[in-house]
Amino acid sequence: FYGSMSYYDAIEQYSKALELDPDFDKAYISRAAAYTRIGDYEKAAADYDRALVFNEKDEELYYLSARAWHLQGKNNIALSKLNQAISLKGNFLEAYQERAVVHMNLEMYDEALEDCKRCLRLKEDERGYYNLAQVYEKLEMYNEAEQAYNKSIGKNKRVAGTHYALALLQYNRKKFFEASQSVINVLQLEPNHLEGI
């Protein structure tokens, strides 16, 4: 639907469809996706939640709703939705990844650590190791954090943000030579990144 029109036009069309049929769950889902694209997470969450009335066993909808709530900073609601998604699908990697971040935002670091470890059992990738490093930093486990950042970089060397996070950790630990090497990596990936360094 989006191909030939703007997200605003799509929202208008889905709204008209819902006026004709207020139980048209796919219109709620599509309109929520359009709201997400324009950054209106409050309306996106409301539409995803309305669609859940018709699809209460759809783990993907719980996940999408949780992301919309999380993007509004409403982490307790997001956590509840993610728990529901995970209860419906025990190996839902994206839900565990999102829940790890939500747990971190709620300062529930032990729970975040368990989610990160679960993610890495499901799939060893750069995001999993990056999130793990972030949790280790919050837990002041700096050696483990540095190892996790390096593992994340080992999985994907092209993510400047990981090099930057590693540089900050190394700098704060007074590992100035290593930090300067990480900064060089950031600048090689993003030469215009000087404002953050």
Phi, psi and chi 1 to 4 in degrees:
 res  aa     phi    psi   chi1   chi2   chi3   chi4
   1 PHE       -  -32.5 -152.5  101.5      -      -
   2 TYR   -74.4  -22.0  -56.9  140.6      -      -
   3 GLY   -51.2  -42.5      -      -      -      -
   4 SER  -105.0    2.4   61.8      -      -      -
   5 MET  -144.2  167.8   64.9  178.1   66.7      -
   6 SER   -77.0  166.1   75.9      -      -      -
   7 TYR   -62.5  -35.6  -64.5  117.3      -      -
   8 TYR   -63.6  -41.5  -64.0   97.2      -      -
   9 ASP   -64.3  -40.7  -68.4  -23.3      -      -
  10 ALA   -62.9  -42.5      -      -      -      -
  11 ILE   -59.6  -43.3  -71.4  166.6      -      -
  12 GLU   -61.8  -43.7 -174.8  178.5  -30.3      -
  13 GLN   -66.2  -43.1  -65.9  -57.7  -46.5      -
  14 TYR   -65.6  -35.5  -68.5  124.8      -      -
  15 SER   -63.8  -40.9  -64.0      -      -      -
  16 LYS   -63.6  -41.3  -73.1  177.9 -178.2  176.3
  17 ALA   -62.1  -37.3      -      -      -      -
  18 LEU   -73.7  -26.3  -72.2  164.7      -      -
  19 GLU   -65.2  -37.3  -74.0  173.4   16.7      -
  20 LEU   -75.5  -35.9  -63.9  172.6      -      -
  21 ASP  -143.5   92.5 -178.8    1.2      -      -
  22 PRO   -65.1   -9.0  -14.3   23.9      -      -
  23 ASP  -102.7   14.3  -65.2  -22.4      -      -
  24 PHE   -80.5   87.1 -174.3   19.6      -      -
  25 ASP   -59.4  -36.9   61.7  -33.6      -      -
  26 LYS   -66.2  -30.0  -58.2 -115.7 -176.8  -57.0
  27 ALA   -68.6  -38.3      -      -      -      -
  28 TYR   -62.5  -43.7  -75.2  108.7      -      -
  29 ILE   -64.3  -45.5  -64.7  166.2      -      -
  30 SER   -68.1  -40.0  -63.6      -      -      -
  31 ARG   -66.9  -37.2 -171.6  171.5   70.8  176.0
  32 ALA   -61.2  -42.2      -      -      -      -
  33 ALA   -61.9  -40.8      -      -      -      -
  34 ALA   -66.1  -42.4      -      -      -      -
  35 TYR   -59.9  -39.9  -81.0  132.2      -      -
  36 THR   -61.6  -42.0  -61.1      -      -      -
  37 ARG   -62.8  -29.7  -67.3  -68.7 -166.7  146.1
  38 ILE   -97.3    2.4   63.7  169.3      -      -
  39 GLY    84.8   15.2      -      -      -      -
  40 ASP   -95.3   78.3 -167.8  -22.3      -      -
  41 TYR   -72.0  -26.9  -54.9  118.8      -      -
  42 GLU   -64.0  -47.6 -173.7  175.0  -12.9      -
  43 LYS   -70.2  -34.4  -72.3 -178.1 -179.8  174.8
  44 ALA   -61.9  -46.6      -      -      -      -
  45 ALA   -60.9  -43.1      -      -      -      -
  46 ALA   -60.8  -41.8      -      -      -      -
  47 ASP   -69.8  -42.0  -84.8   -1.6      -      -
  48 TYR   -61.6  -41.7  -77.0  129.1      -      -
  49 ASP   -65.1  -37.4  -73.4   -9.0      -      -
  50 ARG   -64.8  -40.6 -179.7   69.7  179.0  138.5
  51 ALA   -64.5  -30.8      -      -      -      -
  52 LEU   -65.6  -24.9  -81.5  165.7      -      -
  53 VAL   -58.9  -35.7  169.6      -      -      -
  54 PHE   -92.2  -15.8  -53.2  104.8      -      -
  55 ASN  -136.1   59.0  -58.3  -77.6      -      -
  56 GLU   -70.6   -6.2   61.1 -173.1   33.5      -
  57 LYS  -110.1   15.7  -61.2  -70.8 -173.6 -164.4
  58 ASP   -96.4   99.1 -172.0  -29.2      -      -
  59 GLU   -61.2  -33.0   71.5  -82.9   -5.8      -
  60 GLU   -65.1  -39.0 -174.6   70.4   25.2      -
  61 LEU   -66.4  -39.4  -84.4  179.7      -      -
  62 TYR   -61.1  -41.7  -79.8  103.2      -      -
  63 TYR   -63.3  -47.5  167.3   73.0      -      -
  64 LEU   -63.9  -39.9  -67.3  169.3      -      -
  65 SER   -61.6  -45.5  172.9      -      -      -
  66 ALA   -58.8  -42.9      -      -      -      -
  67 ARG   -61.5  -42.0  -76.5 -167.7   44.1   81.6
  68 ALA   -64.2  -41.2      -      -      -      -
  69 TRP   -66.1  -42.8  -74.8  107.2      -      -
  70 HIS   -61.0  -41.8  169.8   71.3      -      -
  71 LEU   -67.5  -16.0  -70.5  167.3      -      -
  72 GLN   -90.0   -5.1  -64.5  176.7   68.4      -
  73 GLY    83.6   12.5      -      -      -      -
  74 LYS   -97.4   73.8  -63.1 -176.6  178.6  179.2
  75 ASN   -71.8  -30.3  -69.8  -59.4      -      -
  76 ASN   -65.9  -40.1  -74.5  -44.6      -      -
  77 ILE   -67.8  -43.2  -61.9  170.2      -      -
  78 ALA   -58.3  -42.7      -      -      -      -
  79 LEU   -61.1  -42.9 -179.3   57.9      -      -
  80 SER   -61.0  -44.2  173.9      -      -      -
  81 LYS   -65.8  -40.1  -56.9  -77.1 -176.4 -175.5
  82 LEU   -66.6  -39.8  -70.8  164.3      -      -
  83 ASN   -59.6  -39.1  -72.0  -20.5      -      -
  84 GLN   -66.5  -43.5 -171.9   65.3   34.3      -
  85 ALA   -59.5  -44.4      -      -      -      -
  86 ILE   -69.7  -33.4  -70.8  167.1      -      -
  87 SER   -66.9  -28.2   75.1      -      -      -
  88 LEU   -82.5  -28.5  -68.3  168.1      -      -
  89 LYS  -142.9  100.4 -178.3  179.5  175.1 -175.5
  90 GLY   -65.8  -19.3      -      -      -      -
  91 ASN  -112.9   35.0   63.3  -14.2      -      -
  92 PHE   -82.3   88.6 -165.1  166.5      -      -
  93 LEU   -53.4  -51.3  174.5   63.2      -      -
  94 GLU   -61.0  -35.9  -66.4   81.9    1.6      -
  95 ALA   -67.8  -39.7      -      -      -      -
  96 TYR   -65.2  -40.5  -81.0  107.9      -      -
  97 GLN   -61.3  -46.4  -70.8  170.7  -30.0      -
  98 GLU   -65.4  -40.8 -170.8   75.0   15.2      -
  99 ARG   -66.3  -34.0 -167.4  171.4   75.6  172.4
 100 ALA   -59.8  -43.8      -      -      -      -
 101 VAL   -67.0  -42.1  174.2      -      -      -
 102 VAL   -62.0  -45.0  167.7      -      -      -
 103 HIS   -58.3  -41.7  -84.0  138.4      -      -
 104 MET   -61.7  -44.2  -80.7 -162.6  -62.7      -
 105 ASN   -62.4  -30.7  -70.6  -16.6      -      -
 106 LEU   -88.0    4.7  -67.8  169.7      -      -
 107 GLU    60.1   34.4  -61.4 -178.6    5.1      -
 108 MET  -103.0   71.0  -60.5  169.8   70.0      -
 109 TYR   -70.7  -34.9  -58.4  123.2      -      -
 110 ASP   -64.3  -40.4  -68.8  -30.4      -      -
 111 GLU   -66.6  -39.5  -67.2   85.1  -12.4      -
 112 ALA   -61.9  -41.3      -      -      -      -
 113 LEU   -61.5  -43.9 -177.9   60.8      -      -
 114 GLU   -62.9  -40.9  -73.1  -52.8  -50.7      -
 115 ASP   -62.9  -42.5  -79.2  -18.4      -      -
 116 CYS   -62.0  -43.1  -71.9      -      -      -
 117 LYS   -64.7  -38.6  -71.1  178.7  178.6  179.2
 118 ARG   -63.4  -42.6  177.3   65.1 -176.8 -107.7
 119 CYS   -57.7  -44.8  -71.0      -      -      -
 120 LEU   -69.8  -26.7  -70.7  167.7      -      -
 121 ARG   -70.2  -33.7  -76.0 -166.7  -62.1  -88.2
 122 LEU   -76.7  -39.3  -68.3  170.0      -      -
 123 LYS  -162.7  120.4 -179.3 -178.9  179.4 -174.9
 124 GLU   -84.3  106.9  -74.7 -167.7   36.9      -
 125 ASP  -141.7  175.2   64.3    0.4      -      -
 126 GLU   -63.7  -37.4   73.3  -86.3    1.0      -
 127 ARG   -64.7  -41.8 -179.7  177.3  178.1 -170.9
 128 GLY   -60.9  -45.6      -      -      -      -
 129 TYR   -70.2  -35.6  -78.3  114.2      -      -
 130 TYR   -62.5  -48.5  178.3   84.1      -      -
 131 ASN   -61.3  -40.6  -72.9  -15.5      -      -
 132 LEU   -60.1  -43.4 -179.2   64.0      -      -
 133 ALA   -61.4  -41.0      -      -      -      -
 134 GLN   -61.2  -42.5  -65.1  -83.6  -68.8      -
 135 VAL   -66.5  -45.1  174.6      -      -      -
 136 TYR   -57.5  -39.5  -81.2  143.9      -      -
 137 GLU   -61.5  -44.3  -82.6 -161.1   75.5      -
 138 LYS   -62.1  -32.9  -65.9  -66.5 -173.1 -177.3
 139 LEU   -86.0    4.0  -68.1  169.6      -      -
 140 GLU    59.6   34.3  -61.4  180.0    1.5      -
 141 MET  -103.1   75.1  -60.9  170.6   68.3      -
 142 TYR   -71.2  -36.3  -59.6  119.2      -      -
 143 ASN   -62.4  -44.3  -72.0  -28.4      -      -
 144 GLU   -64.6  -38.1  -68.2   85.6  -11.8      -
 145 ALA   -62.6  -45.6      -      -      -      -
 146 GLU   -62.4  -41.1 -169.5  167.0  -13.4      -
 147 GLN   -62.7  -42.0  -70.1  171.2    2.0      -
 148 ALA   -66.9  -41.3      -      -      -      -
 149 TYR   -59.5  -43.4  -78.5  131.2      -      -
 150 ASN   -64.7  -36.5  -79.7  -43.5      -      -
 151 LYS   -67.2  -38.3  -74.5 -176.0  177.7 -179.1
 152 SER   -61.3  -45.6  178.7      -      -      -
 153 ILE   -63.9  -36.9  -69.7  166.5      -      -
 154 GLY   -61.8  -31.2      -      -      -      -
 155 LYS   -79.5  -31.4  -65.2  -72.9 -178.8 -176.3
 156 ASN  -156.7  102.4 -174.9   -9.3      -      -
 157 LYS   -74.4   -8.7  -67.2  174.8  177.7   38.8
 158 ARG   -93.0    6.2  -50.3  -94.7  -24.4  133.0
 159 VAL   -96.6  101.3 -178.9      -      -      -
 160 ALA   -61.6  -35.2      -      -      -      -
 161 GLY   -59.8  -34.6      -      -      -      -
 162 THR   -70.1  -42.4  -52.9      -      -      -
 163 HIS   -60.7  -40.0  -70.2  -78.4      -      -
 164 TYR   -66.2  -44.9 -175.6   69.4      -      -
 165 ALA   -62.3  -40.2      -      -      -      -
 166 LEU   -63.9  -42.9  177.9   59.0      -      -
 167 ALA   -59.1  -43.8      -      -      -      -
 168 LEU   -63.0  -43.5  -74.5  175.4      -      -
 169 LEU   -61.5  -46.9  174.2   63.8      -      -
 170 GLN   -63.7  -41.0  -68.4  165.7  -30.3      -
 171 TYR   -62.4  -46.6  179.5   81.9      -      -
 172 ASN   -64.9  -24.0  -70.5  -27.3      -      -
 173 ARG   -92.5    8.8  -62.2 -174.1   72.5 -152.2
 174 LYS    62.0   31.4  -57.5 -163.4 -177.2  -32.6
 175 LYS   -98.2   72.4  -66.1  178.7  152.9 -172.0
 176 PHE   -67.7  -37.3  -60.4  120.3      -      -
 177 PHE   -64.4  -48.3  177.2   76.4      -      -
 178 GLU   -62.2  -39.5  -68.7   90.6  -18.8      -
 179 ALA   -62.1  -41.4      -      -      -      -
 180 SER   -65.3  -35.6   65.9      -      -      -
 181 GLN   -64.9  -41.0  -70.6  -56.7  118.9      -
 182 SER   -66.0  -37.5  -65.5      -      -      -
 183 VAL   -64.3  -41.0  167.5      -      -      -
 184 ILE   -59.1  -41.4  -71.1  168.8      -      -
 185 ASN   -62.1  -40.6  -69.6  -26.6      -      -
 186 VAL   -60.8  -47.4  171.1      -      -      -
 187 LEU   -67.8  -30.4  -66.9  174.5      -      -
 188 GLN   -68.5  -35.3  -73.2  174.1  -20.6      -
 189 LEU   -80.4  -37.6  -68.0  168.7      -      -
 190 GLU  -137.4   84.1  -65.8 -174.5   10.8      -
 191 PRO   -58.9  -22.2  -17.5   25.5      -      -
 192 ASN   -93.4   16.0  -62.5  -34.5      -      -
 193 HIS   -87.4   14.0 -160.7   83.5      -      -
 194 LEU   -61.4  -31.2  -72.9  172.3      -      -
 195 GLU   -62.8  -27.6   71.4  -82.4   -5.2      -
 196 GLY   -89.0   -6.1      -      -      -      -
 197 ILE  -105.2      -  -63.8  176.3      -      -
